[in-house]
Amino acid sequence: MDFGMLGFVIAGLVVGFIVGMTGVGGGSLMTPILLWFGINPAAAVGTDLLYAAITKSGGVLVHTKNRNVDWTITGWLTLGSVPAAALTLWFLKNLDSDPQAINAVIKHSLGFVLLLTALAILFKQKLMAFAHKHAGDHYHLSGTSLNVLTVLTGVMLGTMVALTSIGAGALGTVALFVLYPFLATRRLVGTEIAHAVPLTLVAGLGHASMGNMDWHLLGYLLMGSLPGIYVGSHLSGRIPDGILRPCLALMLFSIGYKLVF
């Protein structure tokens, strides 16, 4: 293994470790790292999407076994996200014959979504407190209105994920908590992961069909991330959340700002 490939293994190890410790940061860290390594934006997004689908599949099995997945909510989200991802990929495919045009759209979209993700991570506790406070009043939705908003949330997540490979984690979790404030945290996380797998798989395969995929790179990333997630999960809670989240948010905000401006 040459030095360049070793760098990808280490990148997978670092990202896996952070995801294991915090539960967020997968796509929002991996895609910028791949850009830093010189991978073009379209290939970085396509590779990261299949990377996410594979790594999160194991999480779905565990959460399903522990009954931590609300399949009804997952279904409504998927009803919006998968068609939205397919339409976004169709748009990218027909945007222009020049790959530079696609890369420009992906790069700027990635920057904006990173900024949103940073804000979601930074203000997650305040948003959750707001949702809990108003869970019993007129703010709380139910029935058809809730289902429609869940589908629309899926549409937004599907569009962002297909364009940038990020959004299903931090943004998806916050959106679910606002819509379903009475949903237990373990079920919220399990539901978000269950929704992310088909979404990232469809979007990843779509990018692969467009040639936006590096299979060897995917293998090296997985080689590092799987042990990284294992170690990080066992160390979760050792570093205070109040330190980890602001640091992660600041890092993502800096990357997003640089990509956009």
URNORZI-V411866 format. One record per residue. N is the residue number from 1. RES is the residue in one small letter. PSI is psi in degrees with one decimal (999 if undefined). D_CENTER is the distance of its C-alpha to the mean C-alpha in whole Angstrom. Layout:
N:RES:PSI:D_CENTER
N:RES:PSI:D_CENTER
//
This chain:
1:m:126.1:29
2:d:175.1:30
3:f:-38.6:28
4:g:-45.4:25
5:m:-35.6:24
6:l:-35.1:24
7:g:-38.6:22
8:f:-38.2:19
9:v:-43.9:20
10:i:-39.1:20
11:a:-43.9:17
12:g:-38.9:15
13:l:-46.1:17
14:v:-47.0:16
15:v:-43.1:13
16:g:-40.0:13
17:f:-44.5:16
18:i:-42.0:14
19:v:-41.4:11
20:g:-35.5:14
21:m:-37.8:16
22:t:-21.3:13
23:g:-6.9:11
24:v:171.4:8
25:g:2.5:7
26:g:-77.0:6
27:g:-36.3:5
28:s:-19.9:7
29:l:-41.5:10
30:m:-46.4:10
31:t:-47.0:10
32:p:-35.5:13
33:i:-41.7:15
34:l:-37.2:15
35:l:-39.4:17
36:w:-32.9:19
37:f:-5.2:20
38:g:6.9:21
39:i:134.3:19
40:n:150.0:19
41:p:-43.2:16
42:a:-44.4:16
43:a:-36.0:16
44:a:-44.0:14
45:v:-47.1:11
46:g:-43.6:13
47:t:-42.7:13
48:d:-33.3:10
49:l:-46.6:9
50:l:-33.1:12
51:y:-45.2:11
52:a:-42.0:8
53:a:-41.2:10
54:i:-46.7:13
55:t:-33.4:12
56:k:-14.9:10
57:s:-39.9:13
58:g:-36.9:16
59:g:-36.4:14
60:v:-42.2:15
61:l:-43.0:18
62:v:-46.8:19
63:h:-34.9:17
64:t:-43.3:20
65:k:-37.0:22
66:n:6.9:22
67:r:43.3:22
68:n:13.5:19
69:v:126.6:17
70:d:99.7:19
71:w:-23.2:19
72:t:-47.9:20
73:i:-42.4:17
74:t:-41.1:15
75:g:-44.9:18
76:w:-41.1:18
77:l:-45.9:14
78:t:-34.1:14
79:l:-31.9:18
80:g:-39.7:16
81:s:-43.7:13
82:v:-47.8:14
83:p:-37.4:17
84:a:-40.8:15
85:a:-41.9:13
86:a:-42.3:17
87:l:-38.4:19
88:t:-42.4:16
89:l:-38.5:17
90:w:-41.3:21
91:f:-45.9:21
92:l:-40.0:19
93:k:-34.1:22
94:n:8.1:25
95:l:-49.4:24
96:d:149.8:26
97:s:-16.0:28
98:d:117.0:27
99:p:-25.4:24
100:q:-32.8:24
101:a:-43.0:24
102:i:-44.6:20
103:n:-35.9:19
104:a:-43.6:20
105:v:-45.8:18
106:i:-42.9:15
107:k:-45.3:16
108:h:-37.6:17
109:s:-40.3:14
110:l:-42.7:12
111:g:-46.5:14
112:f:-42.7:14
113:v:-34.0:10
114:l:-40.0:10
115:l:-43.8:13
116:l:-41.2:12
117:t:-41.7:9
118:a:-43.2:12
119:l:-38.7:14
120:a:-41.0:12
121:i:-42.9:12
122:l:-39.2:16
123:f:17.8:17
124:k:-45.9:15
125:q:-40.2:19
126:k:-38.5:21
127:l:-40.6:19
128:m:-39.3:19
129:a:-39.7:23
130:f:-44.8:23
131:a:-41.4:22
132:h:-41.6:24
133:k:-38.1:27
134:h:13.3:27
135:a:-28.4:26
136:g:-3.5:30
137:d:-160.2:31
138:h:-18.0:31
139:y:-32.9:27
140:h:127.7:26
141:l:163.6:25
142:s:169.8:26
143:g:-139.3:27
144:t:-40.9:27
145:s:-41.8:25
146:l:-41.5:23
147:n:-41.9:22
148:v:-45.0:22
149:l:-34.8:20
150:t:-42.2:17
151:v:-44.1:17
152:l:-37.6:17
153:t:-42.3:14
154:g:-39.8:13
155:v:-46.0:14
156:m:-43.4:13
157:l:-41.4:9
158:g:-40.9:10
159:t:-46.4:12
160:m:-42.5:9
161:v:-41.8:7
162:a:-33.5:10
163:l:-37.7:11
164:t:-13.1:9
165:s:-1.6:6
166:i:162.4:4
167:g:-30.6:4
168:a:-19.9:4
169:g:-88.8:4
170:a:-48.3:7
171:l:-41.1:8
172:g:-41.0:8
173:t:-44.1:10
174:v:-43.6:12
175:a:-42.5:13
176:l:-39.4:14
177:f:-37.3:16
178:v:-40.4:18
179:l:-34.9:18
180:y:71.5:19
181:p:-20.1:21
182:f:-2.9:23
183:l:127.7:20
184:a:144.2:20
185:t:-41.8:18
186:r:-36.4:17
187:r:-32.2:17
188:l:-46.5:15
189:v:-44.7:12
190:g:-39.5:14
191:t:-41.3:13
192:e:-41.9:10
193:i:-40.9:9
194:a:-35.5:12
195:h:-35.6:11
196:a:-32.3:7
197:v:-55.6:10
198:p:-34.3:12
199:l:-51.1:10
200:t:-31.0:8
201:l:-48.2:12
202:v:-46.4:14
203:a:-39.6:12
204:g:-44.3:12
205:l:-34.2:16
206:g:-45.2:17
207:h:-37.8:16
208:a:-38.6:18
209:s:-21.3:21
210:m:0.0:21
211:g:8.4:21
212:n:62.1:18
213:m:139.4:18
214:d:100.8:19
215:w:-37.2:20
216:h:-41.6:22
217:l:-42.1:19
218:l:-42.6:16
219:g:-42.5:19
220:y:-38.5:20
221:l:-43.4:16
222:l:-34.9:16
223:m:-35.7:20
224:g:-36.8:19
225:s:-34.4:15
226:l:-49.1:17
227:p:-30.3:20
228:g:-44.0:17
229:i:-40.0:15
230:y:-48.6:19
231:v:-44.2:21
232:g:-38.2:18
233:s:-37.0:18
234:h:-21.4:22
235:l:-0.2:22
236:s:131.7:19
237:g:-14.5:21
238:r:-35.5:24
239:i:129.1:23
240:p:138.0:23
241:d:-31.4:19
242:g:-17.3:21
243:i:-43.6:21
244:l:-49.7:18
245:r:-46.7:16
246:p:-38.2:18
247:c:-44.5:18
248:l:-42.3:14
249:a:-42.4:14
250:l:-40.7:17
251:m:-46.0:16
252:l:-39.7:13
253:f:-40.6:15
254:s:-44.1:18
255:i:-45.4:16
256:g:-42.5:15
257:y:-41.8:18
258:k:-39.8:20
259:l:-36.4:18
260:v:-44.2:19
261:f:999:22
//
